[in-house]
Amino acid sequence: MNLALTIIFLVISVVMAVLVLMQEGKNNGLSSSIGGSETYWSKNKGRSKESVLVTVTTVLAVLFFVLALVLGLGIV
């Protein structure tokens, strides 16, 4: 059981790292302050792939911390 949780922990950590790298930065440089901030993607950000990436990253982060606690405390 401990080996299976460790493997799941490693897979979650790799997937979470990839998802974080796939996300866009919060600031888009000087172009967003000049007037390029009103785009289709900024208006529909809640329904875009960015919001899905943020949601999946949040779920994986919670699983990561729970598994880290379980493996660290030796509950299993």
RAMOWO-V198756 format. One record per residue. RES is the residue in three letters. SS is DSSP state (H for helix, E for strand, C for the rest). Layout:
BEGIN
{{RES & SS} {RES & SS}}
END
This chain:
BEGIN
{{MET & C} {ASN & H} {LEU & H} {ALA & H} {LEU & H} {THR & H} {ILE & H} {ILE & H} {PHE & H} {LEU & H} {VAL & H} {ILE & H} {SER & H} {VAL & H} {VAL & H} {MET & H} {ALA & H} {VAL & H} {LEU & H} {VAL & H} {LEU & H} {MET & H} {GLN & C} {GLU & C} {GLY & C} {LYS & C} {ASN & C} {ASN & C} {GLY & C} {LEU & H} {SER & H} {SER & H} {SER & H} {ILE & H} {GLY & H} {GLY & H} {SER & C} {GLU & C} {THR & C} {TYR & H} {TRP & H} {SER & H} {LYS & H} {ASN & C} {LYS & H} {GLY & H} {ARG & H} {SER & C} {LYS & H} {GLU & H} {SER & H} {VAL & H} {LEU & H} {VAL & H} {THR & H} {VAL & H} {THR & H} {THR & H} {VAL & H} {LEU & H} {ALA & H} {VAL & H} {LEU & H} {PHE & H} {PHE & H} {VAL & H} {LEU & H} {ALA & H} {LEU & H} {VAL & H} {LEU & H} {GLY & H} {LEU & H} {GLY & C} {ILE & C} {VAL & C}}
END
